[in-house]
Amino acid sequence: MGNSLGVTFPKEVLDHLGIQHGDEVKFDLQNGSVDIKKKAQLKLPKGVDADFLEQMNDMMTEYDDTFKGLVNR
């Protein structure tokens, strides 16, 4: 698995999350915990790059408080 480690999850957990073989999974790290979610399947308009949108979303999430603080400046 390259420079990563592999992990297995009980079938009940995967069923609860709606995750099946081949699905992409998103990990959100916050305050020492990890949220595991099935990555949403979006149909983007032609010419819109999914990786760019994901990076923008990650940036907006990471700097949300900073952006909110700029509103009143």
Secondary structure, DSSP 8 states (H G I E B T S, - for coil): -TTS------HHHHHHHT--TT--EEEEEETTEEEEEE-------TT--HHHHHHHHHHHHHTHHHHHHHTT-
